[in-house]
């Protein structure tokens, strides 16, 4: 039986920060937050999101929907 990889609390906070930044159209900040996630947590996050039928890119895209500045 495989032991699922764990998501460190700091990695969860970075993911939250990335999604928050994406909703606020601060994409460089979103990328920076994602790049701060350690590899073990990243693997665990991706696995859990796959189980839910989604991915990090899909979450970021969803977070940015409807938040584009008015033209």
ABEGO torsion letter per residue (X at the ends): XBBBBBBBAAAAAAAAAAAAAAAAGBAAAAAAAAAABBAAAAAAAAAAAAAAGBBAAAAAAAAABGABBBX
